[in-house]
Amino acid sequence: MQATTGREHIEPRRIFLIVWGWLLVLTGVETVLAYQRLELKVMLAVLMTLSIVKASLIISYFMHLRYERRSLALTLMPAMVFVMAMLFIVFPDSIRLLKMRPH
C-alpha cells in the first residue's frame, strides 16, 4: 500500500483530452508547414516554436510537472536553455553543409 501525502492532485480526464487535442492540432500544423515552400530560417523558427509549445504541454500535463515544486522547474529551465542554445549553434553548420552538397 502506498503512503499518501495529502498533496496528490487528480486531474480530470477532460483536461487531458483538451491537451491531447491541442497536441494533435499543433502536429497537424507542423505537418502542413513541412510541405510549404517557406524560407529555411522561417521554417526552422516556426517549427522550433511549435515544438517548444508541444514539449511544454507534454511536460506540464502528461509528465505531471505542472504540480511539482518550483525548485524542480528552476532546475530544469537552465538545462532547456542550454539545449536550445546548442541547437542554435549547430543549425548554421547544418545549413552550411546543405549548401556544400552537390546537386
C-alpha positions in Angstrom: 0.0 0.0 0.0 1.3 3.4 -0.9 1.5 6.1 1.7 -0.4 9.3 0.9 1.0 12.7 1.5 -2.2 14.6 1.0 -0.6 16.6 -1.9 -1.9 14.4 -4.7 -3.8 16.1 -7.4 -6.2 14.2 -9.6 -6.6 15.9 -13.0 -10.0 15.4 -14.7 -9.9 13.4 -17.9 -11.4 16.3 -19.8 -8.2 18.3 -19.3 -6.0 15.5 -20.8 -8.3 15.3 -23.8 -8.1 19.0 -24.4 -4.3 19.0 -24.1 -4.2 15.9 -26.4 -6.4 17.8 -28.9 -4.1 20.8 -28.9 -1.1 18.5 -29.4 -2.9 16.9 -32.4 -3.7 20.3 -33.9 -0.1 21.5 -33.4 1.2 18.3 -35.0 -1.2 18.9 -38.0 0.0 22.5 -38.4 3.6 21.2 -38.3 2.8 18.6 -41.0 1.1 21.2 -43.2 4.1 23.6 -42.8 6.5 20.9 -43.8 5.0 20.8 -47.3 5.1 24.6 -47.7 7.9 26.3 -49.5 9.0 28.7 -46.8 12.4 30.2 -46.4 14.6 27.8 -44.4 15.1 30.2 -41.5 11.4 31.0 -41.2 10.5 27.3 -41.3 13.0 26.4 -38.6 11.9 29.2 -36.4 8.2 28.3 -36.7 8.7 24.6 -36.3 11.0 25.1 -33.3 8.5 27.4 -31.6 5.7 24.9 -32.2 7.9 22.1 -30.8 8.7 24.1 -27.7 4.9 24.7 -27.1 4.2 21.0 -27.6 7.0 20.0 -25.3 5.8 22.3 -22.6 2.3 20.9 -22.8 3.6 17.3 -22.6 5.9 18.1 -19.7 3.3 20.1 -17.8 0.3 17.7 -18.1 1.4 14.2 -19.1 4.6 14.2 -17.0 2.6 16.0 -14.2 5.3 18.6 -13.7 2.7 21.3 -13.5 2.1 20.4 -9.9 5.7 20.0 -8.8 7.7 22.3 -6.6 9.0 25.5 -8.2 12.6 24.4 -7.4 12.2 21.4 -9.9 11.1 23.8 -12.6 14.0 26.1 -11.8 16.4 23.2 -12.1 15.0 22.1 -15.5 14.9 25.5 -17.1 18.7 26.1 -17.4 19.1 22.7 -19.0 16.4 23.5 -21.5 18.0 26.9 -22.3 21.4 25.1 -22.7 19.9 22.6 -25.1 18.2 25.4 -27.1 21.4 27.4 -27.3 23.3 24.3 -28.5 20.7 23.7 -31.2 21.0 27.3 -32.5 24.8 26.9 -32.5 24.5 23.7 -34.6 21.8 24.9 -37.1 24.1 27.3 -39.1 26.6 24.5 -39.6 23.8 22.2 -40.9 22.8 24.9 -43.4 26.4 25.3 -44.5 26.7 21.5 -45.1 23.4 21.6 -47.1 24.8 24.3 -49.4 28.0 22.3 -49.8 26.2 19.2 -51.1 26.5 18.7 -54.8 23.2 18.9 -56.7 
